[in-house]
Amino acid sequence: MKFMLDTNTVSYLFRNEDNVVSNLQKHSPHDIVISSVTEAELLYGIAKNPQAKLVEVVECFLKTAHVLPWDRNAAECYGRLKASIMKQGRSISELDLLIVSHALALDLTLVTSDNGLLQLRDLHKFSINLVNWRD
């Protein structure tokens, strides 16, 4: 099973949160990926707050992380997923929606603790695999 870490999960990893680190260590590095959307959010974070330690941690992580490009398949999943969510009157941040669409397009399990994303499990029209490594 392959896992895509969302941006919050990567942030918890940077903070060495026990449950996140413990769950990550149970899997091969080859089974862990991030979206290029997460990469963009991390780069924005260090541009906005360029503390030397944070910049070093993020840059080191991105050098070793397997970053997957956001592509046409992800875009198609995004369109269908957003339309479905909007019809139900739900609201999810655009960047989170891009990341979950990317995981969905690649049939990856998205690792997130975002309650809004975790609630997408009940969208029967989509087979969204979500896990929370913080619990």
C-alpha positions in Angstrom: 0.0 0.0 0.0 1.3 3.5 -0.9 0.6 6.6 1.2 0.4 10.2 0.2 1.1 12.5 3.1 -0.8 15.8 3.2 0.8 19.0 4.2 -0.4 18.9 7.8 1.0 15.4 8.2 4.4 16.5 6.9 4.3 19.4 9.4 3.6 16.9 12.2 6.5 14.9 11.0 8.7 17.9 11.2 7.6 18.4 14.8 8.4 14.7 15.6 4.9 13.9 16.7 5.2 10.4 18.1 2.2 8.8 16.4 3.1 10.2 13.0 6.7 9.2 13.3 5.8 5.7 14.6 3.3 5.1 11.7 5.8 6.4 9.1 8.5 4.0 10.4 6.2 1.0 9.8 6.4 1.6 6.0 9.1 1.5 3.4 10.2 4.9 2.2 9.3 3.7 -1.3 5.7 3.6 -0.2 5.6 7.2 1.0 5.0 10.1 -1.4 3.8 13.7 -1.4 1.9 15.7 -3.9 3.6 18.6 -5.8 0.8 20.6 -4.2 2.2 19.8 -0.7 5.6 20.7 -2.0 4.3 24.1 -3.1 2.7 24.6 0.3 6.0 23.8 2.1 7.9 26.1 -0.2 5.4 28.9 0.5 5.7 28.3 4.2 9.5 28.8 4.2 9.2 31.8 1.8 6.7 33.4 4.3 8.7 32.5 7.4 12.3 32.0 6.4 13.7 30.8 9.8 17.0 29.1 9.1 16.1 25.9 11.0 12.7 25.6 9.2 14.3 26.2 5.8 16.9 23.6 6.5 14.3 21.0 7.6 12.0 21.6 4.6 14.8 21.6 2.1 16.3 18.4 3.5 12.9 16.7 3.4 12.2 17.8 -0.2 15.6 16.5 -1.4 14.7 13.0 -0.2 10.9 13.0 -0.6 9.2 11.3 -3.6 7.2 14.2 -5.0 4.5 13.3 -7.5 3.5 15.8 -10.2 -0.1 16.9 -10.4 -1.4 15.9 -13.8 -4.5 15.5 -16.0 -5.8 12.5 -14.1 -5.7 14.5 -10.8 -7.4 17.4 -12.6 -10.2 15.2 -13.7 -10.7 13.7 -10.2 -10.6 17.2 -8.8 -13.4 18.4 -11.2 -15.7 15.4 -10.3 -14.9 15.5 -6.6 -15.4 19.3 -6.3 -18.7 19.1 -8.2 -20.0 16.3 -5.9 -18.9 18.2 -2.7 -20.5 21.4 -3.9 -23.8 19.7 -4.7 -23.8 18.5 -1.1 -23.2 22.0 0.2 -19.8 21.1 1.7 -16.8 23.2 1.8 -13.1 22.1 1.6 -10.1 24.3 1.1 -8.9 24.3 -2.5 -5.4 23.1 -1.7 -6.7 20.2 0.4 -9.1 19.3 -2.4 -6.2 19.3 -4.9 -4.2 17.0 -2.6 -7.1 14.5 -2.0 -7.9 14.5 -5.7 -4.2 13.7 -6.5 -4.3 10.7 -4.1 -7.6 9.6 -5.5 -6.3 9.8 -9.1 -3.4 7.5 -8.2 -5.4 5.2 -5.9 -3.2 6.1 -2.9 -4.1 6.3 0.7 -4.1 9.9 1.9 -2.6 10.4 5.3 -4.4 13.3 6.9 -5.8 14.5 10.3 -7.9 17.2 8.6 -11.5 16.6 9.8 -13.0 18.1 6.6 -11.1 15.6 4.5 -11.8 12.7 6.9 -15.5 13.3 6.4 -15.1 12.5 2.7 -15.0 8.9 3.6 -18.8 8.9 3.3 -18.8 9.9 -0.4 -19.8 6.5 -1.8 -19.4 7.8 -5.3 -15.7 7.9 -4.7 -13.3 5.3 -3.2 -11.3 7.7 -1.1 -8.8 6.0 1.1 -8.0 8.1 4.1 -6.1 7.4 7.3 -5.2 9.5 10.3 -1.7 8.8 11.7 -2.1 11.3 14.6 -4.6 9.1 16.5 
